[in-house]
Amino acid sequence: IKDWKTRLSYFLQNSSNFNKRKSKKAGKHRNYFRPSPEEAQLWSEAFDELLANKYGLAAFRAFLKSEFCEENIEFWLACEDFKKTKSPQKLTSKAKKIYNDFIEKEAPKEINIDFQTKNMIAQNIQEATYTCFSVAQKRVYSLMENNSYPRFLESEFYQELCKKTPISRAAQGT
């Protein structure tokens, strides 16, 4: 668990530093704070609750990394970003990048999807639309929700986040 916590801490620190640099440009300041036990417990109610929370997403991503399957969340996030693309030119270039990174045979972050889905995507990206990765994204989401998410909820790290820490007398100011 110590290695797991170290990885998460490193990931959160780097994500936080990246967001600080990025947000200074936008004039906003974001921080990652450890969630309250109540907030962390909300993540167990629905997979979407976990993904919607920045700290929860970072924790889940670190968990997937510890299980050597972080390509799943990276692909899902790339698809979410892809669906927000406005420009048709950018849509095509992003589609090709996602295909090269996650779909094609021997891709650096190749996801585990069936041959038919890969072929369908290869045909669809020739004239990219917002839905060309929909089937694959749903399969990866389902895989994470049904396999990785329950293991994350059982993980020692998640269980620690849900524990209420007793307040000491010094912290109470007495």
C-alpha positions as CSV (number, residue, x, y, z in Angstrom):
1,I,0.0,0.0,0.0
2,K,2.9,2.3,0.7
3,D,3.9,2.1,-3.0
4,W,0.3,2.8,-4.0
5,K,0.1,5.8,-1.8
6,T,3.4,7.1,-3.1
7,R,2.2,6.7,-6.7
8,L,-1.0,8.5,-5.9
9,S,0.7,11.3,-4.1
10,Y,3.2,11.7,-7.0
11,F,0.3,11.7,-9.5
12,L,-1.7,14.2,-7.6
13,Q,1.3,16.5,-7.1
14,N,2.2,16.4,-10.8
15,S,-1.5,16.9,-11.8
16,S,-1.8,19.7,-9.3
17,N,1.4,21.4,-10.6
18,F,0.2,21.0,-14.2
19,N,-3.2,22.5,-13.3
20,K,-1.5,25.3,-11.4
21,R,0.6,26.2,-14.5
22,K,-2.4,25.8,-16.7
23,S,-4.8,27.7,-14.5
24,K,-2.4,30.7,-14.0
25,K,-2.8,31.3,-17.7
26,A,-6.6,31.2,-17.3
27,G,-6.5,33.3,-14.2
28,K,-7.9,30.5,-12.1
29,H,-6.4,28.5,-9.2
30,R,-7.2,24.9,-8.6
31,N,-6.1,22.7,-5.7
32,Y,-6.5,19.0,-5.0
33,F,-7.6,18.4,-1.5
34,R,-8.0,15.0,0.2
35,P,-11.8,14.4,0.2
36,S,-13.7,14.0,3.4
37,P,-14.7,10.5,4.3
38,E,-18.3,11.3,3.4
39,E,-17.2,12.6,0.0
40,A,-15.1,9.5,-0.7
41,Q,-18.0,7.3,0.4
42,L,-20.2,8.9,-2.3
43,W,-17.9,7.4,-4.9
44,S,-19.2,3.9,-4.0
45,E,-22.7,4.9,-4.9
46,A,-22.0,5.1,-8.6
47,F,-19.0,4.8,-10.9
48,D,-20.0,8.2,-12.4
49,E,-19.7,9.8,-9.0
50,L,-16.1,8.7,-8.9
51,L,-15.3,9.9,-12.4
52,A,-16.9,13.3,-11.8
53,N,-14.7,14.0,-8.8
54,K,-11.2,15.3,-9.6
55,Y,-9.5,13.6,-6.7
56,G,-11.6,10.4,-7.2
57,L,-10.6,10.3,-10.9
58,A,-6.9,10.8,-9.9
59,A,-7.2,8.0,-7.2
60,F,-8.9,5.6,-9.7
61,R,-6.3,6.4,-12.3
62,A,-3.5,5.7,-9.9
63,F,-5.2,2.5,-8.9
64,L,-5.5,1.4,-12.6
65,K,-1.8,2.2,-13.0
66,S,-1.0,-0.1,-10.1
67,E,-2.9,-2.8,-11.9
68,F,-1.2,-2.0,-15.2
69,C,-4.4,-1.1,-17.0
70,E,-4.4,2.7,-17.0
71,E,-4.9,2.7,-20.7
72,N,-8.6,2.1,-20.1
73,I,-9.2,5.4,-18.2
74,E,-6.8,7.3,-20.6
75,F,-8.8,6.0,-23.6
76,W,-12.1,6.9,-21.9
77,L,-10.9,10.4,-21.1
78,A,-9.5,10.9,-24.6
79,C,-13.0,9.9,-26.0
80,E,-14.7,12.4,-23.7
81,D,-12.3,15.2,-24.9
82,F,-12.8,14.1,-28.5
83,K,-16.6,14.5,-28.2
84,K,-16.1,18.1,-27.1
85,T,-14.1,19.0,-30.2
86,K,-15.7,21.8,-32.3
87,S,-13.5,21.9,-35.4
88,P,-14.0,19.2,-38.1
89,Q,-10.2,19.4,-38.9
90,K,-9.4,18.9,-35.2
91,L,-11.9,16.1,-35.0
92,T,-10.1,14.1,-37.8
93,S,-6.7,14.7,-36.3
94,K,-7.8,13.8,-32.8
95,A,-9.5,10.6,-34.2
96,K,-6.3,9.5,-35.8
97,K,-4.3,10.2,-32.7
98,I,-6.7,8.2,-30.5
99,Y,-6.6,5.4,-33.1
100,N,-2.8,5.4,-33.2
101,D,-2.5,5.5,-29.4
102,F,-5.2,3.1,-28.4
103,I,-6.8,1.1,-31.2
104,E,-4.3,-0.1,-33.8
105,K,-2.4,-3.3,-33.5
106,E,0.7,-2.8,-31.3
107,A,-0.5,0.7,-30.2
108,P,1.5,2.1,-27.3
109,K,-1.6,2.1,-25.0
110,E,-3.6,-0.6,-26.9
111,I,-7.0,-1.3,-25.3
112,N,-8.5,-4.7,-25.2
113,I,-11.4,-4.6,-27.7
114,D,-12.6,-7.1,-30.2
115,F,-11.5,-7.3,-33.9
116,Q,-14.8,-6.2,-35.3
117,T,-14.9,-3.1,-33.2
118,K,-11.3,-2.2,-34.2
119,N,-12.2,-2.7,-37.9
120,M,-15.4,-0.5,-37.5
121,I,-13.3,2.3,-36.0
122,A,-10.7,2.0,-38.7
123,Q,-13.4,2.6,-41.3
124,N,-15.2,5.3,-39.3
125,I,-12.1,7.5,-38.7
126,Q,-11.7,8.0,-42.5
127,E,-14.6,10.5,-42.1
128,A,-14.5,11.1,-38.3
129,T,-17.7,11.8,-36.5
130,Y,-18.4,12.3,-32.8
131,T,-19.6,8.7,-32.5
132,C,-16.7,6.9,-34.2
133,F,-15.4,5.6,-30.8
134,S,-18.8,5.2,-29.0
135,V,-18.9,1.4,-29.1
136,A,-15.3,1.0,-27.9
137,Q,-15.8,3.7,-25.2
138,K,-18.9,2.0,-23.9
139,R,-17.1,-1.4,-23.7
140,V,-14.1,0.1,-21.9
141,Y,-16.4,2.0,-19.5
142,S,-18.3,-1.3,-18.8
143,L,-15.0,-3.1,-18.3
144,M,-13.9,-0.5,-15.8
145,E,-17.3,-0.3,-14.0
146,N,-17.7,-4.1,-13.7
147,N,-14.1,-5.1,-13.0
148,S,-11.7,-2.3,-11.9
149,Y,-14.2,-0.2,-10.0
150,P,-15.3,-2.9,-7.5
151,R,-11.6,-3.8,-6.9
152,F,-10.9,-0.1,-6.3
153,L,-13.7,0.1,-3.8
154,E,-12.2,-2.9,-1.9
155,S,-8.7,-1.4,-2.1
156,E,-6.9,-0.5,1.1
157,F,-6.3,3.0,-0.2
158,Y,-10.0,3.7,-0.8
159,Q,-10.9,2.1,2.6
160,E,-8.5,4.5,4.2
161,L,-10.1,7.5,2.5
162,C,-13.5,6.5,3.9
163,K,-12.2,6.2,7.5
164,K,-13.1,9.0,9.8
165,T,-10.0,10.2,11.6
166,P,-10.5,10.8,15.3
167,I,-10.0,14.5,16.3
168,S,-7.3,14.9,18.9
169,R,-7.6,17.3,21.8
170,A,-4.7,19.4,20.3
171,A,-6.6,19.7,17.0
172,Q,-9.7,20.8,19.0
173,G,-7.7,23.5,20.7
174,T,-8.4,22.4,24.2
